Amino acid sequence: MHAKESGVDARGLFEALRDHGGRNVYDTVVRPWLDRAEDGYRAALERAGGPLADSALAGDDERHGNLLWELYALSRVSDVLLLSFQPAAEATGAEWWAHRLHPPDRWPRVTTGEYLGLFTGLGMTPFEETTAFDPFLHEIVEVEQAEDPDEPVRITEVVWPGLWWGAVLFQRAGVRVRAGARHAERGVADRSPLYWTFLRRHRPTVDESMGWGHNSQWATDFRVDLRTATGDHANACATSDIDDPEEGSHEALLTRAERRDLVRHRCLVRTPAASGALARKDPGWQADLYPYDWRLTFPAGTSGR
């Protein structure tokens, strides 16, 4: 997909949101962009979605490079609009890469209806599934710690809706949960660095764009999560063996379950057993993990078990 051919692109929308200094951002910035997108951008997205879903499971496919970059730019738009619904940071956040360059309070606010208006206008389908917690579908925003450490994770509130783009999961729903510490530890599951993510108000984030230059950062691939007849495929385009981390790496100090949590939840959900060794090796280890090459597949609806 070559977004420029349609006359609009997601990077342009992101930059317009960043530069917007007034109120009513939806009518002054988002709606005009969406009107222009109807001339070809949405159709280009629709044409590209099927081939991506069909070939993603075969591994990284360079034919989809431009599409994955465009989806990444769209995910940045989603991230900055979702700031409207997130709790404040409990620390200054001065050490967080994205917070330094893109302070969350400088972004315009939108309503849930306006957020959905943009993405449904691009052909996406919202969801707010709450029957059971599933990290494939749900991002933990806050944890209420249950007294019983074995109490399973239970959704108590949906903070923002999720979005499907055909068979591809574009955005997980944000949820507050109640859980025992052996399933989701308060201060870790809801405050540790969130990978494959550009910006959150309340926690540090890490994605592969960070540290690159003004233009190079946009050549970042969107993480492809698929729900198919064969099950759920997390980070479907990746090819590395999650059970064979590089010797001497930070990831090698994580347990098998911790590595799987990192891909399923996009963050750690409990303090790692080797947290002391990791801290001695690298005081900033929490933001220095590299899970981007790992793929997980499991039956649909079972990723939280």
C-alpha positions in Angstrom: 0.0 0.0 0.0 1.4 3.4 -1.0 -0.6 5.8 1.1 0.7 8.9 -0.7 -1.1 7.8 -3.9 -4.4 8.4 -2.1 -3.3 11.9 -1.2 -3.3 11.3 2.6 -1.3 9.2 5.0 -1.4 8.4 8.7 1.9 10.2 9.4 0.3 13.4 8.1 -2.6 12.9 10.5 -0.3 12.2 13.4 1.7 15.4 12.7 -1.5 17.5 12.3 -2.7 16.2 15.7 0.7 17.0 17.2 0.6 20.6 15.8 -3.1 21.3 16.7 -3.2 24.0 19.3 -7.0 24.4 19.9 -10.0 22.5 20.9 -12.5 20.5 18.8 -9.7 18.5 17.2 -12.1 16.0 15.7 -14.0 18.6 13.5 -10.9 20.7 12.6 -8.3 17.9 12.0 -9.7 14.4 12.1 -12.9 14.8 10.1 -11.3 16.7 7.2 -8.6 14.1 7.0 -11.1 11.3 7.0 -13.1 13.0 4.2 -10.0 13.1 2.1 -9.2 9.5 3.0 -12.5 8.4 1.5 -11.1 9.2 -2.0 -8.8 6.2 -2.0 -7.1 5.6 1.4 -9.8 3.4 2.8 -10.1 1.4 -0.4 -6.4 0.9 -0.4 -6.5 -0.4 3.1 -9.3 -2.8 2.3 -7.5 -4.2 -0.7 -4.3 -4.7 1.3 -5.8 -6.4 4.4 -6.7 -9.8 2.9 -3.3 -10.4 1.3 -1.5 -9.5 4.5 -3.6 -11.9 6.6 -3.1 -14.7 4.1 0.7 -14.4 3.9 1.6 -13.2 7.4 1.9 -16.7 8.8 4.6 -17.5 6.3 6.9 -15.1 8.1 8.2 -11.6 7.3 7.1 -10.6 3.7 8.8 -7.6 2.2 5.9 -7.1 -0.2 3.9 -5.8 2.8 6.6 -3.4 4.0 4.8 -0.2 3.0 1.5 -1.5 4.5 3.1 -2.5 7.8 4.7 1.0 8.0 1.4 2.7 7.3 -0.4 0.5 9.9 2.4 1.5 12.4 1.7 5.1 11.6 -2.0 4.5 12.2 -1.2 2.8 15.4 0.6 6.0 16.5 -2.5 8.0 15.8 -4.5 5.5 17.9 -2.0 5.7 20.7 -2.1 9.5 21.0 -5.9 9.6 20.8 -6.2 7.0 23.5 -4.3 9.2 25.9 -7.7 10.8 26.6 -8.9 7.8 28.5 -5.8 6.9 30.5 -4.8 7.6 34.1 -2.1 10.0 34.9 1.5 8.8 35.4 2.4 8.1 39.0 6.0 9.5 38.3 7.3 12.4 36.3 8.1 10.1 33.4 11.1 12.3 32.5 13.2 9.2 31.8 10.7 7.7 29.3 11.8 8.2 25.7 8.3 8.9 24.2 7.3 11.1 27.1 10.4 13.3 26.6 9.7 13.9 23.0 5.8 13.7 23.0 4.5 14.8 26.4 1.1 13.2 26.8 -0.6 16.3 28.1 0.1 18.2 24.9 -2.0 16.0 22.8 -5.7 17.0 22.0 -8.5 15.1 23.7 -11.3 13.2 22.0 -14.4 11.4 23.1 -14.8 7.6 22.6 -17.3 8.3 19.9 -14.8 10.5 18.0 -12.1 7.9 18.4 -14.4 5.3 17.0 -15.6 7.6 14.3 -12.1 7.8 12.8 -11.3 4.1 12.8 -14.7 2.8 11.8 -14.5 5.4 9.0 -11.5 3.4 7.9 -13.4 0.1 7.9 -12.5 -1.2 11.3 -14.8 -2.9 13.7 -14.9 -2.1 17.5 -15.3 -4.6 20.3 -15.7 -4.5 24.1 -15.6 -8.2 25.0 -15.7 -8.6 28.7 -16.8 -12.2 29.3 -13.3 -13.4 30.0 -9.9 -11.7 30.2 -7.7 -12.5 27.2 -4.3 -10.7 26.7 -4.7 -11.3 22.9 -7.7 -8.9 23.1 -7.1 -6.9 26.3 -4.5 -4.5 27.5 -4.3 -4.2 31.3 -4.6 -0.5 32.3 -4.9 -1.0 36.1 -4.8 -3.9 38.5 -6.8 -4.2 41.6 -4.8 -6.7 43.6 -6.9 -9.5 45.1 -5.9 -10.9 48.5 -5.9 -14.5 47.2 -2.7 -14.7 45.0 -4.3 -17.4 42.9 -7.5 -15.5 42.0 -7.7 -15.4 38.2 -7.7 -12.2 36.2 -11.2 -10.7 35.9 -12.2 -7.6 33.9 -13.9 -5.0 36.1 -14.1 -2.1 33.6 -13.5 -1.4 29.9 -11.5 1.8 29.6 -11.4 2.0 25.8 -12.7 -0.3 23.0 -10.6 -2.6 20.8 -10.5 -2.6 17.1 -10.5 -5.4 14.5 -9.3 -4.8 10.9 -10.7 -7.9 9.3 -8.8 -10.9 10.8 -6.1 -8.6 12.1 -6.3 -7.2 15.6 -5.5 -3.5 15.2 -6.0 -2.3 18.8 -6.5 -4.2 22.0 -9.3 -3.0 24.4 -8.0 -1.3 27.5 -9.3 -2.8 30.7 -9.1 -2.6 34.5 -8.9 -5.9 36.2 -8.9 -7.7 39.5 -6.4 -10.5 39.9 -4.2 -12.4 42.3 -0.5 -11.6 42.3 0.4 -14.9 40.7 -1.6 -13.9 37.6 -1.1 -10.1 37.4 1.0 -8.1 39.8 0.0 -4.6 40.5 2.8 -2.2 39.5 4.2 -4.7 37.0 1.2 -5.8 34.8 0.0 -2.2 34.7 3.1 -0.1 35.0 6.1 -2.0 33.5 7.3 -1.0 30.0 4.7 -1.9 27.3 6.3 -3.2 24.2 5.2 -2.8 20.6 3.6 0.5 21.8 4.5 4.1 21.0 2.9 6.1 23.9 0.8 5.7 27.1 0.1 8.3 29.7 0.5 6.1 32.7 3.5 3.8 31.9 6.7 3.6 29.8 6.5 2.2 26.3 9.0 0.6 23.9 8.8 0.1 20.2 11.4 -0.3 17.4 11.0 3.3 16.3 12.6 4.6 19.4 16.0 6.1 19.1 15.8 6.5 15.3 15.9 9.8 13.4 12.9 12.0 12.3 12.3 10.0 9.1 13.8 6.6 9.9 11.5 6.0 12.9 8.5 5.7 10.5 10.0 2.7 8.8 8.8 0.6 11.7 6.7 -2.5 11.2 3.2 -2.8 12.8 2.9 -5.9 14.9 0.5 -8.3 13.2 -1.8 -10.3 15.4 -4.3 -12.6 13.6 -7.4 -14.6 14.6 -7.9 -17.5 12.2 -9.7 -20.8 12.0 -6.5 -22.4 13.3 -6.3 -20.1 16.4 -4.7 -16.9 17.5 -1.3 -15.9 16.1 0.5 -13.2 18.2 3.2 -11.3 16.3 2.5 -13.5 13.3 5.2 -12.2 11.0 8.0 -13.1 13.4 10.1 -16.3 12.9 12.5 -16.8 15.8 12.2 -19.6 18.3 10.9 -18.2 21.6 12.5 -21.2 23.4 16.0 -20.5 22.0 17.0 -17.0 23.2 20.5 -15.8 22.4 23.0 -17.0 25.0 24.0 -14.2 27.3 21.0 -12.0 26.4 18.6 -10.5 28.8 15.9 -12.7 27.4 17.8 -15.9 28.3 17.4 -14.9 31.9 13.6 -15.0 31.6 11.7 -18.2 32.2 9.8 -19.9 29.5 6.5 -18.6 31.0 7.9 -15.0 31.3 8.9 -14.9 27.7 5.4 -16.0 26.7 3.9 -13.4 28.9 6.0 -10.8 27.2 4.6 -11.7 23.8 1.0 -12.3 24.9 0.6 -9.3 27.2 3.3 -7.1 25.4 4.7 -6.6 28.9 5.8 -8.6 31.9 2.9 -9.3 34.3 4.9 -10.4 37.3 8.4 -9.6 38.7 10.8 -12.0 36.9 12.4 -14.7 39.0 15.8 -13.4 37.8 15.1 -9.7 38.4 18.1 -9.3 40.6 20.5 -10.8 38.0 18.9 -8.7 35.3 19.3 -5.5 37.4 23.0 -6.3 38.0 23.5 -7.0 34.3 21.7 -3.8 33.2 19.9 -1.4 35.5 17.7 -0.4 32.6 16.8 -4.0 31.6 13.1 -3.6 31.8 13.1 -1.4 28.6 16.0 -3.3 27.0 14.3 -6.6 26.2 13.9 -7.7 22.6 10.8 -9.8 22.1 10.1 -8.6 18.5 11.2 -11.7 16.7 9.1 -14.1 18.7 5.7 -15.5 17.5 3.2 -17.5 19.5 0.2 -19.5 18.3 -2.6 -20.9 20.6 -6.2 -21.9 20.2 -8.5 -18.8 20.0 -9.6 -17.6 23.4 -7.0 -19.5 25.4 -4.1 -17.0 25.4 -4.9 -15.9 29.0 -4.7 -19.4 30.4 
